[in-house]
């Protein structure tokens, strides 16, 4: 499928935000050639398969069918993730453990980050054997190492800041004390000694522990007023940690309480304010929950994707937080719920996280619907497919990466040059800086389709003739990678193998050499 603009209202050609109405599997396939490897954060809230009847989506699939529904979508979502990207999936006990195994298979067990327990309700459910008050967020990374190095801390809370005080009026400001002990099993011989305080009192580490610092280091720290012995000087030694030197934020924890990130009921109240006359989703997620996810997993300007958009919360939060976003939702509520909600966001609605992020409204998005499939039922290129769509499919097929149209090549059959990393150069002593990478042009890709050369007649555009080859070679000679071999896609070739070899051209036939996914 290819996305087609559905309504110009509220669209901004430069915003890059997309609201897509249609089946999310087909939509993800359509997005892959353009966005492969570019999505920093994926948040999805799929049907939990709880055998319940919900107003807006099917949540009553047989177990194996549910897993079969999820598998191809997760595979496509993984390909859309950037190398430092992550995917966050809400789920409950009904399918949660099976989903964990499925995601281990798709993303690799080594890329499992954590399971977060979210307190999604605060009231007791007395009609059941146990009152279920939490759901899960399964978190996976495209690369655990890359994600761990780039994910964001949470901001220091007022509660944490209040732990820092200044009882000795230290000119360096507020501080808190931490234990000066370490586990004995991890210590060295130099960490076992009797520490003598400035007032002469002797201190030995508790049984099973040693001192965190060696005697030489702790002596220097005491002289620098970095060790605290309580106000009277008789207390056990503790290490002073200053607020000004503290880590910029807090490491995220795996228990997310309702007081911090909200509940389903909190989200419903927000939706009631937005849609006073409309039907509501049964299980909306609060903006504060998704805000925390997006904060940890991305930065302003990054791309956020939700392929089970529901009432539009992910897109709304991403917009308010300065992220680019893509939201996919099938059914009429893409137009009846998501579209008006996002219009209200642009207008500056003040619900959810708006006050926390000082949201005043701005931006835009495009409302798209899935158009004709790239390939018809006979495997031929659909007549409604345009050059850019087929170009993106071919580029992804040949390079394994998303296609980015070059303005300098617009209106020409040149799709670009694919490079491979050949080697890297370091400074002679092999220190970390600087590093220079050498890229070698592997091939250049050209597409003869839809009369890109100005004429749709076979002899003048879509068929590789001698005249067309001359035009392609002249264009290629003007590119930086003019020595790279060419791969030319077209409807037919009128040239023999020797002429193609002489020109360093490999011909690929449309549609047979274009693989449909």
JOCORZI-V339961 format. One record per residue. RES is the residue in three letters. PSI is psi in radians with two decimals (NA if undefined). Layout:
# JOCORZI-V339961
RES|PSI  RES|PSI
This chain:
# JOCORZI-V339961
UNK|2.67  UNK|2.28  UNK|2.40  UNK|2.42  UNK|2.29  UNK|-0.69  UNK|2.28  UNK|-0.23  UNK|2.36  UNK|0.23  UNK|2.62  UNK|1.97  UNK|-0.38  UNK|-0.11  UNK|-0.60  UNK|0.00  UNK|2.35  UNK|2.24  UNK|2.02  UNK|2.21  UNK|2.14  UNK|3.04  UNK|2.24  UNK|-0.45  UNK|-0.83  UNK|-0.64  UNK|-0.70  UNK|-0.68  UNK|-0.69  UNK|-0.55  UNK|-0.48  UNK|-0.79  UNK|-0.42  UNK|-0.42  UNK|0.20  UNK|2.25  UNK|0.28  UNK|-0.12  UNK|2.15  UNK|-0.65  UNK|2.22  UNK|2.19  UNK|2.18  UNK|2.54  UNK|1.32  UNK|2.88  UNK|2.39  UNK|-0.08  UNK|0.87  UNK|0.16  UNK|0.51  UNK|2.74  UNK|1.92  UNK|2.66  UNK|-0.72  UNK|-0.10  UNK|2.81  UNK|2.03  UNK|0.69  UNK|1.03  UNK|2.62  UNK|2.54  UNK|-0.88  UNK|-0.62  UNK|-0.63  UNK|-0.79  UNK|-0.67  UNK|-0.55  UNK|-0.71  UNK|-0.63  UNK|-0.98  UNK|-0.51  UNK|-0.73  UNK|-0.65  UNK|-0.73  UNK|-0.69  UNK|-0.66  UNK|-0.72  UNK|-0.45  UNK|-0.38  UNK|2.49  UNK|2.91  UNK|-0.50  UNK|0.30  UNK|2.95  UNK|2.73  UNK|2.36  UNK|2.15  UNK|2.13  UNK|2.48  UNK|2.89  UNK|-2.96  UNK|-0.38  UNK|-0.79  UNK|0.03  UNK|-0.77  UNK|-0.60  UNK|-0.67  UNK|-0.65  UNK|-0.80  UNK|-0.71  UNK|-0.75  UNK|-0.52  UNK|-0.71  UNK|-0.73  UNK|-0.79  UNK|-0.27  UNK|2.35  UNK|-0.53  UNK|-0.26  UNK|0.14  UNK|2.21  UNK|-1.00  UNK|2.95  UNK|2.17  UNK|2.31  UNK|2.11  UNK|2.18  UNK|1.60  UNK|-0.11  UNK|2.65  UNK|-0.12  UNK|2.69  UNK|2.35  UNK|1.81  UNK|-0.12  UNK|-0.07  UNK|2.91  UNK|-0.76  UNK|2.48  UNK|2.00  UNK|1.93  UNK|0.09  UNK|2.74  UNK|3.14  UNK|2.67  UNK|2.01  UNK|2.24  UNK|2.14  UNK|2.66  UNK|2.70  UNK|-0.73  UNK|2.00  UNK|-0.73  UNK|-0.82  UNK|-0.71  UNK|-0.77  UNK|-0.56  UNK|-0.34  UNK|-0.22  UNK|2.68  UNK|2.56  UNK|2.85  UNK|2.65  UNK|2.58  UNK|2.25  UNK|2.85  UNK|-0.56  UNK|-0.75  UNK|-0.77  UNK|-0.56  UNK|-0.28  UNK|-0.33  UNK|2.14  UNK|-3.13  UNK|1.19  UNK|-0.37  UNK|0.23  UNK|0.75  UNK|2.26  UNK|-0.26  UNK|-0.10  UNK|-2.90  UNK|2.57  UNK|2.87  UNK|2.73  UNK|2.56  UNK|2.83  UNK|2.46  UNK|0.11  UNK|2.70  UNK|2.87  UNK|2.36  UNK|-0.60  UNK|-0.33  UNK|0.04  UNK|2.87  UNK|2.99  UNK|-0.56  UNK|-0.13  UNK|0.07  UNK|1.92  UNK|2.99  UNK|2.15  UNK|2.22  UNK|2.08  UNK|2.84  UNK|-0.49  UNK|0.11  UNK|-0.14  UNK|2.44  UNK|2.40  UNK|2.29  UNK|2.56  UNK|2.55  UNK|2.76  UNK|2.32  UNK|0.06  UNK|2.98  UNK|3.09  UNK|2.55  UNK|-0.61  UNK|2.71  UNK|2.93  UNK|-0.72  UNK|-0.80  UNK|-0.76  UNK|-0.55  UNK|-0.74  UNK|-0.67  UNK|-0.65  UNK|-0.75  UNK|-0.50  UNK|0.12  UNK|0.69  UNK|0.06  UNK|2.31  UNK|2.24  UNK|0.44  UNK|2.94  UNK|-0.65  UNK|-0.05  UNK|0.00  UNK|-0.07  UNK|2.86  UNK|2.53  UNK|2.40  UNK|2.70  UNK|2.32  UNK|2.24  UNK|2.09  UNK|2.51  UNK|-0.65  UNK|-0.37  UNK|0.00  UNK|2.74  UNK|2.48  UNK|-0.46  UNK|-2.98  UNK|2.45  UNK|2.23  UNK|2.48  UNK|2.97  UNK|0.02  UNK|1.99  UNK|1.95  UNK|2.71  UNK|-0.60  UNK|-0.45  UNK|-0.68  UNK|0.07  UNK|3.10  UNK|3.07  UNK|-0.71  UNK|-0.67  UNK|-0.72  UNK|-0.68  UNK|-0.71  UNK|-0.65  UNK|-0.76  UNK|-0.59  UNK|-0.68  UNK|-0.61  UNK|-0.66  UNK|1.31  UNK|-0.51  UNK|0.05  UNK|2.92  UNK|2.61  UNK|2.76  UNK|2.56  UNK|-0.58  UNK|1.04  UNK|2.65  UNK|2.44  UNK|2.58  UNK|-0.60  UNK|-0.56  UNK|-0.90  UNK|-0.54  UNK|-0.73  UNK|-0.70  UNK|-0.90  UNK|-0.64  UNK|-0.80  UNK|-0.70  UNK|-0.15  UNK|3.05  UNK|2.82  UNK|2.39  UNK|-0.32  UNK|2.84  UNK|2.23  UNK|2.42  UNK|2.40  UNK|2.00  UNK|0.02  UNK|1.16  UNK|-0.47  UNK|-2.06  UNK|0.02  UNK|0.21  UNK|-0.79  UNK|-0.79  UNK|-0.71  UNK|-0.78  UNK|-0.78  UNK|-0.70  UNK|-0.81  UNK|-0.45  UNK|0.16  UNK|0.37  UNK|2.69  UNK|2.70  UNK|2.70  UNK|2.20  UNK|2.37  UNK|2.26  UNK|2.31  UNK|2.85  UNK|2.97  UNK|-0.41  UNK|-0.16  UNK|-0.62  UNK|-0.58  UNK|-0.40  UNK|-1.00  UNK|-0.84  UNK|-0.93  UNK|-0.57  UNK|-0.77  UNK|-0.51  UNK|-0.68  UNK|-0.63  UNK|-0.80  UNK|-0.60  UNK|-0.19  UNK|0.51  UNK|2.59  UNK|0.35  UNK|3.14  UNK|-2.20  UNK|0.11  UNK|-0.83  UNK|-0.64  UNK|-0.57  UNK|0.16  UNK|0.85  UNK|2.24  UNK|-0.07  UNK|2.43  UNK|3.10  UNK|-2.92  UNK|3.11  UNK|2.90  UNK|2.39  UNK|2.02  UNK|2.70  UNK|2.64  UNK|2.30  UNK|-2.59  UNK|2.58  UNK|2.66  UNK|-0.66  UNK|2.38  UNK|-3.05  UNK|-0.27  UNK|0.10  UNK|0.20  UNK|2.74  UNK|2.22  UNK|2.42  UNK|-0.35  UNK|-0.14  UNK|2.35  UNK|2.95  UNK|-0.84  UNK|-0.66  UNK|-0.85  UNK|-0.64  UNK|-0.75  UNK|-0.70  UNK|-0.79  UNK|-0.76  UNK|-0.75  UNK|-0.72  UNK|-0.73  UNK|-0.54  UNK|-0.34  UNK|0.34  UNK|2.89  UNK|2.57  UNK|2.31  UNK|1.98  UNK|2.30  UNK|2.16  UNK|-0.57  UNK|-0.36  UNK|0.07  UNK|2.40  UNK|0.11  UNK|2.86  UNK|-0.02  UNK|2.11  UNK|-0.37  UNK|3.12  UNK|2.32  UNK|2.21  UNK|2.69  UNK|2.59  UNK|1.97  UNK|-0.83  UNK|3.04  UNK|2.63  UNK|2.36  UNK|3.03  UNK|2.75  UNK|-0.60  UNK|0.11  UNK|0.41  UNK|3.05  UNK|-0.33  UNK|2.58  UNK|2.92  UNK|2.28  UNK|2.26  UNK|2.42  UNK|2.09  UNK|2.30  UNK|2.22  UNK|2.13  UNK|-0.80  UNK|2.79  UNK|2.51  UNK|2.32  UNK|2.48  UNK|2.13  UNK|1.79  UNK|2.51  UNK|0.65  UNK|0.68  UNK|-0.42  UNK|0.11  UNK|-0.06  UNK|2.21  UNK|-0.06  UNK|2.50  UNK|-0.71  UNK|-0.10  UNK|0.34  UNK|-1.07  UNK|-0.13  UNK|2.40  UNK|1.70  UNK|3.10  UNK|-0.69  UNK|-0.72  UNK|-0.71  UNK|-0.73  UNK|-0.73  UNK|-0.71  UNK|-0.78  UNK|-0.65  UNK|-0.70  UNK|-0.74  UNK|-0.60  UNK|-0.34  UNK|-0.08  UNK|2.72  UNK|-0.51  UNK|0.82  UNK|-0.24  UNK|-0.13  UNK|2.55  UNK|2.75  UNK|2.50  UNK|2.02  UNK|2.15  UNK|2.35  UNK|3.06  UNK|-0.52  UNK|2.86  UNK|2.22  UNK|0.19  UNK|2.62  UNK|2.89  UNK|-0.60  UNK|-0.73  UNK|-0.70  UNK|-0.72  UNK|-0.71  UNK|-0.65  UNK|0.00  UNK|0.76  UNK|2.34  UNK|2.20  UNK|2.38  UNK|2.30  UNK|2.30  UNK|2.29  UNK|-0.02  UNK|-0.49  UNK|0.20  UNK|2.06  UNK|2.19  UNK|2.48  UNK|NA
